[in-house]
Amino acid sequence: MGRHGFFRVSPIDEDHRKVDRATVRRVVGTFRPYKGKVGLVGLMIGVTSGLGVINPLMIVAVFDNALFGPNGTCQGQPCPNLPLLYFYVGVMIAVPIVTSIIGIAQTYLTNDVGLNVMQDLRNRLYQHLQAMPLRFFTTTRTGEIQSRLANDVGGVQSVVTDTASTVLSNVVTIVSTIIAMLVISIPLTILSLLLMPLFLWLTVKVGKARREVATNTQRTLADMTTITEETLSVSGILLSKAFGRQRFESERFRTENERLTGFLLRQTMIGRSFFALVGTFFSITPALVYLVAGWVNSNTGANVIEAGMLVGFTTLQSRLFFPIGSMLQVSTEVQSSLALFDRIFEYLDLPHEIHDAPDAVALDDVSGHVRLRDVRFRYEDPPDGVPVSPDGPPLADDDPAPREWTLDGVALDIRPGQLAALVGPSGAGKTTVTYLVPRLYDVQEGSVEIDGLDVRRITLESLGEAIGVVTQETYLFHDTVRRNLQYGKPDATDEELTTAAKAANIHDRIAELPEGYDTVVGERGYKLSGGEKQRLAIARVVLKDPRILILDEATSSLDTTSERLVQSALEPLMKGRTTIAIAHRLSTILSADVIFVLDRGRIVEQGTHEELVERNGLYAQLYEQQFRGGLVEAEFEDGVILASGEVVRTES
């Protein structure tokens, strides 16, 4: 299984190109919550379709019984029979009025049901994606996900809003019309429907071709959405401008756009010649009917096919043309839409690896005791024996031994209120440990416990409430400062917001913004500096008030001044909480109650700073390389300048 292939959506194979009955059943199932309205729509369709055959039959009656009639008599009275004519004309006027009124109500109900079905699909898909594990999002492009939600669900709108009612309406219309045509003339009806089996066969062939093209169209659309999302974001546009790659990105977009245009053109043109043939046949059929009527009357020497019969039949015939053409068109559209439904259901069928166990319990009165018991974990099966870990690059060929596990037998015990620092070279597994505690991933072997409970037996909601995370890359929404802070506590008052901001050393900076707490921070908070964003993220965690705090190199990318401000904001946040920190700065290491040293997925040392330095092991080597070697700038703490971990002088 490849690194990026865990959740990769496979192409639709030959079996899926056929009309998938299971997919059709699932599509029908989406209408189940609205079966009452669907039944009412069906009743309206039956009534309007039935009313539709009345006027053609009235034409026959008007011609034969009220206007002309045999031997100049109409129902035993001289022609025209005005009382009878008034009745027929009244019926012919009333029928379309009633049909139109019912049609308006039918259109409203049809769209109400269809749009609600689309709303349900979008909600289900979004809710399902929210519950997907982190693994899914690290292996799936954001643009692909957005395309499923927007393009694919939007692409089935016409099907869910119109198709069901169109099919039912057309079926009832066709059946009622054919019955009426048979009543008028069986031979003429057979003539009119002679080529229908051929048309139906061609419809199936055209539908298959359109479904394949529709699938390729949606894939290309997803690629374009991905390019747009990646290159027109703030980060993407900065990167392309900094590297002078605007022309390259424009060409990449143009290439995909050309592919999309080609697929859309093919999708539009496939079957057009077929539908033109169908339209031509139905257009010339009335002429053939006139020819047959003339031939029959000429050879029999009598008016076997009378004028009223002929006019009424051709009227029914023209009424038959639209629903049959519509049914053929709908059939091909349904085939195309099934490709979109396949993509939607494919995401809905993705498994939720991380979910509440049947016996899951909520965390109450959390003390914050975190423990890993002989944990073995890997992100995915290594392809062809090559170990892969998001903590670092694949192992080089000259590494001493293949690395099968990202974490291999890790055991650590962090007492309530302790500050535990994770130290180690890149790729050692530090970030992975911080992923397992809030259960972003599940271990393959061993267990992760909080207060003696395996996290797999704790409800995800209560686990999320108990843990707060501050990462190196702070994510802020394109919204106000207030709304970003309230993400940690939606019902926070202005006083609570101010208190949290002051605790994070960011209140004064917020007050300087044009609109204070109501200032929009921009895409991903680009209106703020790195340190300001980080302190805003800390204030958000302060509002949440978690019992367990995870700091993933929260200050590693900041300058000295910003780091001091963030560090001073973190100190009160860590007090009284269990804190797990990936240590990048010396100050974090020196203040840690316990340090865990990881190397190649194993804990090789643990203890305090002084104890580990005395052992002269891996930690001592890292300390010499990263700190005593002068690679860490001087830090200010409580008026004392620390350089290389030692007090040099006190500020006057």
N, C-alpha and C positions, 0 to 999 in steps of 0.2 A: 504494500500500500504506500503510495507516494506521499511526500510531505504535504502537498497541497491537494491530495486526492481523497481525503477522508469523507468529505461531504460533497465531492464534485458530482454534479447532476449529469448522468450519462445521457448520450443522445437517444432520441426515440428510435427504437429498432423497428424491424419490419412488422412485428406483431402489433406494436402500438400504432402503426400507421393505419391499421384497419379500425373500423368502428368498434371501439372498446365498450362492450356492454356494461362492464363494471363502472367505467367512467360515466356512461349515460345514467346509470342508476344513481350514482353519487350526485350528479347534476340535478336529477329529479328530486333527490333527497333534500337539496338545499331549499326547495319550495315547500317542504313539509310544514314548517311553522306557519305558513300562510295558506293552508289548504282550504280554509273557509272562503277567503277571497278568491282563490283560484277556482273553486267550485262555482262561485257567483259569476266570475268571468266566463267560465265555460257555459253556464246557462244563458248569459247574454249573447255569446257567440252563436249558440244553437238557435236562439230566437231570431237574431238578425240574419243569419244565413238562411233560415227557413223562410223569413219574410222576403228574402231576395228573389225567390223563384216565383213569387206571386205576380209581379208585374209582367214578366214574359208570358205567363199563362193568361193574364188579363188581355194581352195583345191578341192572342188567338181568339179569345171570347169576344173582344171588341170587333175584330174583323168578321168573324163568322156568325155572331149572334146579334150584334148591335148596328153595324154599319152596312154590311152587304148581305151575307147569307145566301142560301140557295134559292133560286127562282124569285129573288126580290123580296123575300119574306124573312123577318128577323124574329124568332121566337113566336111565330104565328101572327106577327104584326108587320105592316109595311116598313121597309127600311128607309132611313135609319130608325131604330127603335130608341127614341130619345130618353124615356125613363130608364131603360136598361143601360143606355150609354152614360147617363148621369151617374148611375150607381158604379159602373166600372171605372169611370174617370175619377170619382171620389175615392175609390179604393186605391187607384194608382197614385193619387196625390198623397193620401194618408200614409201609405206604406213607407216611402222614403223619409217622411217627417219623423215617424216613430223610429225608424231605423237609425236616423242621425242622432236622435236624443239618446237612444240606448248606446250608440257608438261612442258618444262623448263620455258617458259613465264608464264604458268598457275601457277606453283609452286611459282614463285616470286610474282605474283599479289596476290595469296591466302595468303601467309605469310605477305605481306605488309598490306593487309586489316585486317587480324586477329590480328597482333601485334599492329596496330593502334587502333583497338577496345579495346584491353587490356589496352593500354595507356590511352584511354579515360575513361575506367572504373576506373583505379587507380586515375586519375586526378579528376574525379567526386566524388569518394569516399573521397579522401583527402580534397577536397574543401568543401564537405558537412560536414565532421567532423570538419574542422576549424570553421565552422559557428555554431556548436552545442553549447548549453549553458554549463556553468561551471558545472551545475548539472549532466550532462551526464558523465563528466570525473571524478566526485567524486563518481560515482556509478558504473563505468565500469573499469575493470582491463585493464591496459596498454597493457599487453600481448594479451588480447582478441582483442583489436583494431589493434595491429600490425599483428595479425594472419589474420584478415579480409583483410587487405591491401596486405599482402605478400602471405600467404598460399592460401587463397580462390581465389584471383584474379589469382595467379599463377597456381592454380589447374584447371582453365578453359582454359588454353592456348591451349591445343590440340583441344578442342571443337571449339573455335573461329577461330583457324588458319586452321584446317583441316576438321572439321566435315561437314560444309556446302558444301564445294566442294566435299568431299567424298560422301555425300548423293546424291548430284545431279549427280555426275559422275556414281555412282553405279546404280542409278535409270535409267539413260539413257542407260547404258550398259546392265542392265537386260532386259529392254523393247526391245531394239534393238536385243539383243541376242535371246530372246524368239520368236520374230517375225521371225528371220532368221531360228530358229529351227522348227517353225511351217511350214515355207515354205518347209523345207526339209522333215519333217515327223511329222504329227500330233500325231499319236499313241506314237511314241518315246518321244515326248515332254510331253505328259500327264504322261507317266511313270516317266520321270525325275522329274516332279513337284508334284508328288502324295502326298508327306508328307509335303509340304510347309506350309499348314494351321496349322499343329501341331507345326512346328518349330516357326511360328510367335506367337502362343499362349504362348509357352514356353519362348520366348524372352521377352514378357511383364512381365511374372512372375519373371524371373531372374532380369530384370531391376529394379523392385520394391525392391527386396531384396538388390541389389547393392546400390540403392539410400539411403536406411536406414543405411546401413553400412558406406557409404560415409559421411553421416551426423555425425555419432558417431566418425568417424575418424577425421573429422575436429574439432569437439569439443575437442577431446583429444589432437590434435595438438595445439589448442589454449591454453589448460592448460599447455602443455609443454613450449610453447613460454612464457607464463606468469611466470612460474617457472624460466626459464632461464633469463628473463628480470629482475626479482626481486632479484635473488640470485647471479647473475654474474655481477651485477653493482658494482660500488665502494662501495656504501652504504651497499648493500646486503652482499658483501663478507666480509666487515669489521664486520658486525653484526654477521655473522655465525662464523667467526674466534674468535671474542671476547667472544662468548657464547659457543664455542666448539661444534657447531652444523653441522659441515661439513658432518659427517656420516649420520645424519638425513636428510640433504638436498640431499645427494647422493642417499639415499634410496627412498626419495620422487620422485626424478627424475627417478630412475630406475623403480619404480612402474608404473609411467605414460608411460615410454618408452615401458614397457612390454605390457601395454594395447594398445598402438599405434601399436606395432608390430602385436599383435593379430588381430586388426581390419584391418590392411593392408593385412595380410595373408588371412583373410576371404574375403576381397574385391577382392583380386587376384584370389582366388579359386572359388568364387561363379560363377557358370555357366560354369566352365571349363569342367565338365563332359558333359554338354549339347553341348558345342561347339565341344567336341571330338566326340559326337554322330553325329552331323551334318557333321563334316569332314569325318567320316567313311562312312556315307551314300553316300556323293558325290564321295568318292573314289571308292566305289564298283559299283556305278551306270553305269560307262562305261562297266563293265563286264556284267551287266544285259542287257545293250543295245546289246552287241555282242550275248548274249544268245537269246534274242528276235529276232534279225535279223536272226540268224541261224534257229531258230524254224519256223519263218515266211517263209523263203526261202525253208526250207525243206518241209513244208506242202503244199506250193503252187506249188512246182516243178519248180519254176522260180526265177530269181534274182530280186525279187520285191525291195529289199533293196540292191542297188549296192555298190561296194567298195567305190567309191567316196563319195556317200551319207553317208556311215557309218563313214568314216574318218572325213568328214566335220562336221557331227553331234557331234561326240565325242569331236572334237576340240572346237566347240561352247559350249558343255556341260562343258568342263574344264574351259572355259572362264567364264561361268556362276557361277562356284563354288566360285571363289574369291569374286566377288561383293556381292553375297548373304551372304556368311560368314561375309564379312566386314559390311554389313548392319545390321546383327544380332548383331555383336560386337559393332557397333556404337550406336545401339539402347540402349544397356545396359550402354555404356559410357555416353550417353546423360542423361539417368536417374540419373547416379551418379553426373554428372555435374549440373543438375538442383538443387541438394541439395546445391551445392556451390553458384549457382546464387541466390537461395532463401536467403542465408546468406548475400550475397552482397546487394541484393535489400532490405533486411530487414533493413540494416543500411541506405541505401539511402532514405528509406521511413520514417525514424525517423524525427519527426517534429522539425523545428527550432523555439524554443520558443522566442528567442531574434532576432529580425530582424527589418529592416527599415520599418517604417510605410509608407503608400502611400503618405502622406503629410509631410514626414520628411524633415527637413531643416538642412543645414550645419551651424555649429557655426562659426560666424565671430566676430573678435575683442572681444575675450572673456575677460570679466572683472573678472570672478571667483566668482560670487555670488551664493553660494550653499544653497539650502533650502529644508528641508523635511517637508511635510505638512501631518500631521496625518497619518503617514505611519503604515500600518499593513502588516506584512510579516511572512510567514513560509516556510520552505524549502519543506515540503511535508505534506500530511495529516498524522496525528499521528496514528500509528497502534494500534488498540484496545484501543484508548483513552490515550495512553502513549505519552506524548510530546517528540519530538526529535529535537535537534538543534546542528549543527556542532560547535557552539560556546562553547559547554560544554556537559557533560554527561546527560543522561535522568534524570528527576527529581526523587529524592528518594521518597520512600513511605511516609516518614514523613514530606515531604514538605507541607507548609500550604495550597496550592491550585494548581490544575493542571495548567500547562502553555500551553495554546492553541497556542499562537503566539510567534515566535522568537522576533519580534518587535511588540509592541502593542501600537498604537497611538503615535508614535514618531514624535515630531515636533522640528526642530532646524533651526536656521538661522545663517549662517556664511557669514559675509561681505567680499567683495573683499580685499585681502591682509591680512586677519586675520589668526592667528594661533589658531586653535581650537583643544583642547585636549579632547579625549574620555577616561573617567576613569570609572572603575567599576569592580566588582568581575568577576571571570571566568564564562563564559556563559551568561554574561549580554546582549550581542548583539553588542558589539563594532565592531568586525570584520564584522558582517553583514552590519552595516552602511557603511563601506568602500567598500563592495561589490555592494551596491545599487547605489552609486554615479556614477561609471563607467559603470553601467548597466550590471554587470555580472549576475544579477538576476533582474526580474521585480517584483514590489510590487503587492500584491493582492488588497490592498486598499490604498487610499491616492496617493501622488505623490512625486517624487524627481525632483527638478528643478535646472537648471543652468542658471543664468541670466534671470530668469523668464520663461524659456522654460522647459516643461516637458521632461525629458530625453528620453521618448518614442517617442517624436516627433523630436528628433535630430538624424542625420545620425550617425551610429555607427563609421564610419571612422573619422568624425570630432570630435566625442566624445573621441575617443581614442587618437587623436592628442592633445586634450586639457588637458588630465589628465596624470600625471606621477605617478608611484607607486614604492615605495621602501619597500620591505617586509623583515621580519625577516629571511626567508630562501631565499637566493639569488640564482638564477639559472643562470649558465653560460654554454655556449655551449662548446663542445670539439673542440675548435678552438683557433685562436690567440687572443691576447688581443685586437688588432686592430679590428678584425671582431666582437668581442663581444661588443666593444664600438660603432661600426658603426650600430649596431642593433637599436640604438636610433636615428641615422641619417645616412642613407646609403651613402649619398654623402659628408660626413664630410671630410674636408681636414686634412692634418697632423697638421697644425697649430691649427685647431679647436679641434682636439683630444688632443693635448698637453695642450691647455687652459682648457679644461674640466677636464683633469686628474689633473692638478695643483689645480683647484678649489676644487677637491675632495680629495686633499692631497695624491694622489697615483702616481703622475708622477715620483717622485724620486725612488719609489720602482720599478716601471716598468723599469726605466732606469737601475736598477741593475740586471734585468733578463737577461739570456744568450743572447736572441735575441731581447731584448727590446719589442717594441710593436708587434713584429712578433713572440713572444714566445707563444707556445700552452699551454693553462692553464690546460689541462687535463679534464677528465670526471667530469662534474659539477664543474670545477674549483678547483679540489682537490690539485693542485700544489700551491695554494694560501691559506693563513690563512683566518679565518673567517672575520677578520677586513679588510683584503685586498680585499676579494671578495665583501664585503659590500661597500667599497669605490669605487671599480670598477663599481658596480651597480649604485652608486650615480653619478659617472662621466657619465654613460650612460644616466641617466635622465637629467643631465646638458646639454648634447648634444641635447636631445629632446626638452628642453626648454618649458615645459608645463606651462599652466597658473594655473592649480590646481594640488597640490601635496598631495599624500596620503602616510603616513608613518605608516606602520603596525608593531609597536614594532621593529623598524629597528635596535636597539642597545641592545635588551634585552638579547641576548645570547653571548655578547662579554665581554671580560675582561676589566678591568678599562682602561688600556693603549689604547687598540683598540677602546674602546667606546669614549675616549676623541678625538681620531683622526677622528672617524666617526662623532661625534657631531660637531667638528670644520668644517667638510666638509658639514654638513647639514645646518649650519647657513647661509652661503651665498646663498645656494640653496633655502632656505625658504623666503629670502627677496623679497618682491614685489609679492609674490605668495600667493594664498589662500592655506593654509595647514591644512589638517585634520590628526592628529596624535593620534594613540592609545598610550596613555602615560604609559610608564613603568618606566621611570626615573624621578627623581625629577626635573632635569634641564628643561625638556620639560614642566612640569606642571607650574613651576615658570615663564617661559617665555611666556606662553599661554595668548592670548587676552581674550579667553573665554574657560571655562571648562564645559563640559557636563558630568554629572554623570548618568550612566545607571545602572539599577538593574532589573533583570528579564524582560528585553525587554522594559522597560519604562525609560524615562528621569525623574529622581526624583529630580535633582538639576542642576542649572547652574549658572555660575558667574565666578569671578576671584578667584585666590587662597585665597587671604585675606578674601573675602566675604564668601566663602564656609567654611573656617575654623571657622569664627565667628558664622556661623549658627549652628555649632555643630551637623551636620547631618551625613549622610552616608559618605560623602567625608571626614569629620573630622575624622571619625572612620578609614577609609582606610589610611588616612595620618598618624594617630598615629601608626597603625599596621605596615605599610610598610616603613615609613620613620623615624619617631621620635623614633620608637622602635629599630633603628639601623640596619635594614635589608638591607639598601642600603649603599654601601661603599661610602667613601668620594669621591667627584668629584672636579676636578680642572677646574676653569673657570676664565679666565682673571687674573690669578695670585692670586685668592682668593680661599682658601680651604673651601668648603661647607660641613658640616656634619649635618645630620638631618635637612637640610633646613636653617641652621643658619651659619653666618660668624664666624669662630673660630679664624683664624689668617691669616695674610697676609704673603705670601712668601717673604723672604728677597732677 
